[in-house]
Amino acid sequence: LDQVRVEPKKASSILRKDRLSHPDDSDAPSLVSESTQQQFLEACLGFLLAGRLDDAKALARSHGQPWRAAVWSGGQPMGYDKQPNDQTQKVDVTLTGNPNRFLWKRQVWKNGRRLTATGGNSVEAAIDALLANDVESCLANPHL
């Protein structure tokens, strides 16, 4: 999977009528072929199945789809990171994760179910099912 090469989507390919289009906009022009997109999603799914979410996000960013990496980042549970600060001799506490994770998880779950019901991309539906812990969709998906 580390050797999969996918053509990055050029910034100009998401321009439509002098404005940026949404990544889900089916009317938006794309320089990436359907098979290349499918190969890219299969590589990301392989990373997820191997427990390498950070690698899947890095692959998405490097191939011109940073919005996917941002979406996939929403599942990190909220918590605190404590780091000692040598200058102040105190412990710095930073908030980590997504405070609205429950909303994110529900939306990813709904998107995966919508893709499955409408006959959308089954690899993308598999990724959403994995991220949302949707066991029923995972068991029904041929890619899992």
N, C-alpha and C positions, 0 to 999 in steps of 0.2 A: 504494500500500500504506500510505502514511502516513495516509491518510484513512479507513481501515477502523475502524469503531467496533464494538466487541463489548462486550456487557453484562458487567461484572465479576461474578464469583461472590461472593455475599455470605457472610460468615463463618458466618451462621446456617444456610446451606444445606449445610454439611458436618457439622453436628451431627446425631448419630443416637443416640438412647437415652442422652442426657446424656453423651456422650463424642465425641471427635473421630474421624471415620472416615478411613480411608486414601483418597487420591485415586483409586486404582485400584478401589475398592470399588464394584461395580456396583449394590449395593443402597442406596447412599447417595443421599439426595434431592438434587436439583440444581435451581437456579433458572435455569440456562442451558440453552436448548433445544439439541437435537442440531444443528440448522442453524447456530446461533450458534457452537457449539463448532467445527464444521467450518470456518466462515468464519475464526475465530480461528486455527486450525491452518494454514489456507491462507495467511493473512497472515504467520505465523511462517515457514512454508516459503519464501515469497517473499523474506523478509529473509535467510534462510540461503542461498538460491540467489544472492542479490546480494552475499554475503560480509559481511552485517551481523548477525553473531551477537549483538553487544551490543544492537542494536535489537530483535531477537527476544526476548532475555531481558528487556529493559525492557518490552516489550509484555506478556509473560507476567506480570511483577510488577504492572503497572498494571491488569491484568484479573483479579486475585485468584488467580493460579496461580503463586505464587513457587516452589513445589516444582518446576515445569517449568524455571524459570530456574536453579535450583540443579542440577538434573540436567544441563542443557545446559552448565553451567559446568565439568563434570568433565573435559573434553577438553583443558584447557590444560596444555601440557607443563610439567614441573617445571623450575625454574631459579632464578636469583638476580637480584634487582634491587639495583643499587648506586646509592645516593644520597649525595652529599656532605652532610655535616653541618657547617654553619658554626660551630655552638656548640662542638663538640668538635674541630674541624679534622681529622676522620677521615671515612672512608667507611662508611656504614651499609649492611650487607648484609642483605636480607630474602629469605626463601624465598617463591617464587611458584609457582603451578601446583598440580597434583594429584600427590602422590607415588605414588598408587595408580592412575594413569591407565590402566595396562594392564588392571586389573580393571574399571574403569569402561567402557573401550572394549569389552571382551568382553561385559559385561552389556548395554550398549546394542545391540551386535550381535545378541545372543540375543533381546532384546526385539523388535527390528525383524523378525527372522526369525519369531518367534512370532506377531506381528501379521499378517504376510503369510500364514503357514500356516493360521491360524485364521479368516482373512477379516475381521480386525479393521480398524480405521481405517487406510486406505491412506495418508493424508496423514501420520499419526503414524509409520507404518512408513517413509515416505520420509525424514522428519526423522531417525529413528534410523539409517537406512542411510547418510545423508550424514554424520552425526556419527561413525559407526563406520568410515567409509571402506569400506563394504561394496559393492563395485562390482557384484557379481552381483545383489544386491537393488535397487540403483539402476537398473540396466538393465531389470529386470523390472517396476518400479513405473510405473504409468500417469501418475503426477503428475510424473515426472522426465523 
